Amino acid sequence: MRRVTALLAVAFYAGACPAASASPQLAFDVGCLVSHGQGEAGVTVDEPQYPLHATGFAPSTTFRLIYRQSDDMQAGVNGLEFTTSASGSYDTALPAMEDVASKSATLHVEVRAQGSSAVLAALDVPVVPRQLFAYAPYNRRFDIRRPLRYRFEGFPNAPIYAHLSTAPAGASGGFRYVRSVLLGHGAGACGTLKVRSSKLSRIVGTRRRNWLIQFDDRHDYSRHAPNRLFDCLEVVGKIAYDDSACNIAGH
């Protein structure tokens, strides 16, 4: 009899203490946002929207969502008001902020009570531009008998292809597509890849010509691929020079 009474007492006590509600939280589906920037003239930039989830807030209540980029020197902010569902959640999408230029930044997101400065939840997520870095000694001179070396950022879970086009030495524009090479896949939250490609060196080192290398995440070459990156080389003998006069827009 005492055992039954004890079990009833425990059951009553547990029922009298409801489970603690979840604290307000913000979360993106990804750990890094990629900004594709303004792009080149005449090429459409596909600036993605990243899903953001707010959970654990008071149900059916209006809040204010504020977001800004960490390197915004004018401290400008963007915001919107939202009303949570009956379960205290809300889903929206935010851009990566397109004014990131050749450097990483952080997107700061926070939720405040309506008409209050009190921050209920906050989140910081890294933002990187899609970009490449070419490695060469002596002011961008490559010994093409050695692998061409590149480092990429902004290709999360995406392949990276090099599409090669060529034109006669000294020409301005008039590039003709030759072939495409898969370099690898972006790794980590921000999609980074370091590559040493002997295959590219063998292709561009065949003769004295100008070479335009277009990098993107598409298997098939397209002159109008969005979010593409370029490197341009002039091959003279066994040395490839960066050709700053390469007419990319007119290729």
N, C-alpha and C positions, 0 to 999 in steps of 0.2 A: 504493500500500500504506500509506503514511504517513497519507493522508487517511482511509482506513477505520479505522485504529487510533485516530486522533484522534476520530472520530465515536463509536466504541465507548467511549472514555474519557469523553466528555461524557455519553453515555447512562447509563453506570454511575454517574457523579457525581450526575446528576439523580435517579436512582432511589434513591440512598443518602440523599437529603435530602428527607424527606416534607414536604408543604405544611404551613405553620403553621396550627394550629386557630384557629377564630374565637373572639374574646373574648366573655365573657358579656354579654348585652344584654337590656334590657327595652324594650318598645314597646307603646303603645296603637294602636288603629286610627284614632283621631282625635287632633287636637292640642289639644282643649279639652273638659273635662267639664262638663255642665250639671246643676246641682242644682235640683230642682223643689221642695225644701223640704217643709214640713209641710202646705201647702195650707190652704184654708178649711174651716170646719166642714161636714161632710156631703159633701165632695167627695173622691173617690179621687185620690190622688197617684200618678202613674206614674213612680216613681223608677227610671231605667234602670240597667242593668248594662253596663259598658264592657269589651269583650274586651281582655285583656292577654296578651302573648306573651313568654315567656322562651326565649332561644336561646343556643347556644354554651356551655352548661354541661356538666359531666362527665356522661356517660351513666349512666342507672339509678342515680342518687344522690339522696339526700334532702337538701333545703335548707329554709330558713325564709324565707317572704315576709312582710315587715313593711310596713304602710302607715299613714299618719296625715295629718291635715290640718294645714297650717302655722299656722292661727290657733287651734288647740286649746290653750287656755291651761293645761289640765291635763296637757298632753303625753301624753295617752292614745294608745296604739297598738293596732292590730289586726294579727293575724298568722295565718298558716296554714303548715303543713308540706306540702311537695309532693315528689314523686319524678319526676325527669326520664325521658323516654323513652330508647330505645336511641340516638337521635340527639342527646340532650342538650337536648331542648326540653320546654316545658310551657305549656299554655294554660289560662287561667282568666278570670274576669270580676270587676270590682270596681265598687261603687257610687260615685257622685260625692260622697258624704258629705252628709247632708241637713241639717246644722246651719249651712250657709252662710246668712247673713242680710244682705241689702242690701249686700253687698260681695263682692269677689272673694277667692279664696284659692288655695292651692297644695296639691295632693295629692302627698306624698312617698312613693315606693315604693322599697324596697331588698330585696335578697336576701343572706342571710348563710349561711355554712356552718353545718351543724347543730352546736349546742353551742359556737359560736364567735361572737365579736362582729365578726369580720372581714367587711366589706362587699364582696361580689363584683361587684355591679352596683347602680346607683341611677338613679332617674328622677324628675323633677319635672314635673308637668303642671298648667296653670291650671284652676281650678274657678270657675264663675260661676253665680249664681242666675238663673233666668228672671225678668226684671223690666222695668219701663218707667219712664221719667222724662218728666214733662210739663213743658213750658217755658211760663212765663207771668210777666209782671211783676206787681208789687204783690200779693203774697199770693194767687196763683192766680186772678187775674182775667184773662180772655181777651177781647180784642176780636175777636168772631167774624166781623168783616169781613176779618180776616186769617187766613191758614192756621193751623190747629191744628198744634202741633209736638210731636213725641214722639221719644224715643230708646229703642230696645229692645236688650236683651242676652239671650243664651241661646236663640236660634233658629237654630242652625247648619243650613245647607242646607234651611231650612224657610220656607214662606210665612207671612206675618203678616196676619191678617184682623181687621177691626174690625166687630163686630156691634152694631148700634145698636138700643136699645129706649127707649121714651119713656113718660112718665107725666105727668099734670097737675101744674102747679106747686104746690108745697106738699104733695104727696102723699108718703106714706111707703110705698114699695113699689108693687106693682101695675103694673109696667112691661110694655109691650106691644112685641114685636119689630117692627121696621120694615124694616131691610135690612142687607146685609153689603157691606163694601168691602175689596178687596185693597189693602193698603198697600205691599207689596213683599216682598222675601226677605232673610232674615238672611245677612250676608256674613262671610267670614273664619272662622277656626277656632272662635270663640266666638259666631258668629251675631249680629252687631250690625247695626242699621239706624237711620238718622236720617231722619225723614220730615216734610215740610211738606204738609199735606193741605187744599187748598182745598175738596175735595169734602166732607170731614167738616164743615168750617165752614158750607158752604151748607146741609147737611142740618139741623144743630142750630140754625142761625140763623133758621129760618123763623118761629118764634113762641115765646112764653113758655111753656116747659115744662121738666121735668126730663129729662135724658138720661143713660142708662147705656150706656157703651161697653165691651163685652167684647172683649178681644184674645186670640186663640189661633191655632193653626196649622191650623184646620179650615175648609174651604170652607162647610160647612153649619153653621148656628147650632144649638147645643145648650146648654140651661141647665145641663147636667151635664158639660160638656166638662172633661177633666182638665187641670191645669196652666194654667188661664186666669188672665188679669189684667184689672183693671178701672180705669176712670176714670169719675167721675160728675160731671156738670155741671148747674148750674141757670141757665137762660138768662133774663135780664131785659133787655128791650130789645136793645141791641147788645153787651151784656156778658154773658159766661158766667162764673159763679162756681163754684169747687169746692164741692160740696154734701157736707159731712162727715156730714150727717144722713141721707144716702141709705141706704135699707135694702136693701143688696145681697143679704143672705141671704133676704129675703122678696120678691125680684123675680119 
